[in-house]
Amino acid sequence: MEEVLLARIQFASTTLFHFIFVPLSIGLAFIIAVMETLYVVKKDEMYKKMSKFWGKFFLINFAVGVVTGIIQEFQFGMNWSDYSRFVGDVFGAPLAIEALLAFFMESTFIGLWIFGWERLPKKLHLASIWLVSIGTALSALWILAANSFMQNPVGYEIANGRAEMNDFLGLLTNQKLLVAYPHTIFASLCTAAFLLIGISAWNMIKKRDIEFFKKSMNISLIVGLVSTLGIAFSGHAQSQYLVEAQPMKMAAAEAIWENTTDPAPWTVVAGIDTENQKNNWSVEVPYLLSYLSYGKFSGDLPGMKALQAQYEDLYGEGNYIPPVKTTFWSFRIMVASGGLMILLSLIGLILLWRKKLETSIHFLKWLLAALFLPYIANSAGWIMSEIGRQPWVVNGLMLTESGVSPSVSSGQILFSLIAFSLIYTLLAVAMVYLFIKTIKQGPHEKLKDDTTATDPFDANAGGAVKWN
Amino acid sequence: MELSELWFLLIGVLWVGFIFLEGFDFGVGMSTKFLAKNETEKRVLINTIGPHWDANEVWLLTAGGAMFAAFPHWYATLFSGYYLPFVLLLLALIARGVAFEFRGKHHAAKWKTTWDWSIFLGSLIPPFLVGVLFSGLIKGLPIDENMNMHATFFGDMVNLFTLVGGIAFVLLSYLHGLMFITMKTNGQLRARAREQALKIYWVTGAVIVLFVVLTGIFTDAYANRGAIIIPMYAVAVLLYLALYKMVKDKKEGFSFTLTGLILVLVTASFFIALFPNVMISTTDVVNNITIYEAASGAYSLKVMTIVALTMVPIVLAYTIWSYYIFRKRVSHKEHLEY
């Protein structure tokens, strides 16, 4: 059983770490594509500078996202070989298609974008970043299609002792995927927007390159507001889906032990006692849970105790209640962060458009700190989604403990866990260091610096560059 | 041909593509330690593969994904069985990938040294492990009746035969990388890459011959598929002999094609030796895992085939186009991105 625990810790840590970088890559690729489009259309050099400056963050982040993604492709087989045997027929296809459709596209065109500023015609260079953006968004679609199968298995039949695909289109129209995909894409845009908002705020506080960062702030606040609202609406759709497809996760996320009354109140916070299966105290808002679950002010929800009894009838003896506190609190952390971000981007936009943002130093400091909110919300959201699915690895089909590799020892997993954690820590430190350095450097490229982009075809620039 | 056989072929093609493409950028990565005499030269070398290394690595990811989708049992047995080598491979690829991007973004000696070592070891370890892994596959591994592999690290995974296989892949990749450098640089670097290739020519040749001989001793490859593999190896050896003249005559494009073809022949021979198995068991012949036992169902394979046949030509087209865009030699007189 030690192997299961270690394998789970490894999966959780490598995946959470990977997902620090992925949403920023998806969101930033899109925002940079928009900036470069403005450059090509308006022929305003400022937008080219913006694409290049924010592009630096994108590239640093993208590199870490790429390398931490390789583990994702391999670790199912490494740590979860029985899982891979059981679901590979269904689950493998989206992963392979992701590589073929998305990874090739983003990696080839990112190369063209980085190295092509002087070699490609403007429009082709612009097309490259759009293809990178589309590639990252496609990649999210396929990996979420795979994850959605784990949450809500569809498009398969049990044959030859395993799950076999029998409806590819069904896999792609999985209800879970249809609600999770927009939620993830909006969250990615929000992550990128708040990075730009935060860094722009810092520069506005320092009164550096005000025009440049005001323009960046304007674009990113708009993206921030639209995306956080999008997150809220798609999140609402998610919870309505959850009630139908994963009632146990819903009950755990809301700490509902007994069946609720009709209409059901929403628990804001509660003192959860998992041992005695009750809440010691709670703060409730009447009607709200019915609205969140069904979009109307009536309707009740089943509690965990009733669902447990029902699952025991269905699947045999066992504990089918996920870790309630983690599911409950991670959900609240996510929602609170999301709400805060809607508020911040709304106030920020109003202040900016009334030309008061520059002088609202206090609020700018808030915006700088808000840079971390999307990361908190993203991680909390995935923790809620994956912990709330326990004890299942594929909901209703396979238990997590049955999926682990029988031939891998706990010592081996411990070794890899420590090794990956160490290298990930180093990567994180190096990345943060580079981010801070890039922020301090600012958007103006200095000629002395040998990383500076200079046009090799510009005769005047040739002599000015020092090659050490 | 059944779809499962087609997918065995496709996965072979993906691995061959990976070895051919990433082979030279592993070689270039290794060369940064031996070929470059100063910072600018180092940067020129890295920039020759700058726009390409990431896409080249996707061949490996796609091969892994395709194995998962088309042969879940192969994927499960191989990746869990070779646990430690895959951990090492991942660590190497992680360090190497970020190094390209991070190295040039800060100018402190310690920073550069760290990423220089990442690039060197990250380019040396993967071809070695891939060589060890494939030689192990054709030699056979202890697979039990539940398709699980219980292999010892020293002995089953790392032994005389697989060590020679690993070293052969490292040397061939290095040679392939040197040939790439002669095509993509100018002046001193170009000349030095050529000299270096001639210097390691005979050692590499000896290792290849040793590997060909040991294959006869440690595996059933010649006994089972000798009719195909022996001519392939004969061609590979002939190509290797021709390589000497090509390098001497400074025929750079031809030299690069030759090292590439040799890598292709050797990698392809592994898949031919395996067929119709995907894993050969040393414990009992009945524990061999065949293509048909490992494969996904007919529906899944059909879907995958349609997707692959649509996508692969498109991917190949823009990959070739991107090499065409960056066809010029890299020079320190121009702006170096990395």
Interface residues (C-beta under 8 A of the other chain):
Chain A: K56 L59 I60 F62 A63 V64 V66 V67 T68 G69 I70 I71 E73 F74 F76 G77 M78 N79 S81 D82 S84 R85 V87 G88 D89 V90 F91 G92 A93 L95 A96 I97 E98 A99 L100 L101 F103 F104 M105 S107 T108 F109 I110 G111 L112 I114 F115 G116 E118 R119 L120 A159 N160 R162 E164 M165 N166 F168 S405 P406 S407 V408 Q412 F415 S416 A419 F420 I423 L427 A430 Y433 L434 K437 T438 D450 T451 A453 T454 D455 P456 G462 V465 W467 N468
Chain B: E39 T40 G50 P51 H52 D54 A55 E57 V58 L60 L61 T62 G64 G65 A66 M67 F68 A69 A70 F71 P72 H73 Y75 A76 T77 L78 F79 S80 G81 Y83 L84 F86 V87 L90 L91 L93 I94 A95 G97 V98 F100 E101 F102 G104 K105 H106 H107 N146 M147 N148 M149 H150 S296 G297 Y299 S300 V303 M304 V307 A308 M311 V312 V315 Y318 T319 S322 I325 F326 H332 K333 E334 H335 L336 E337
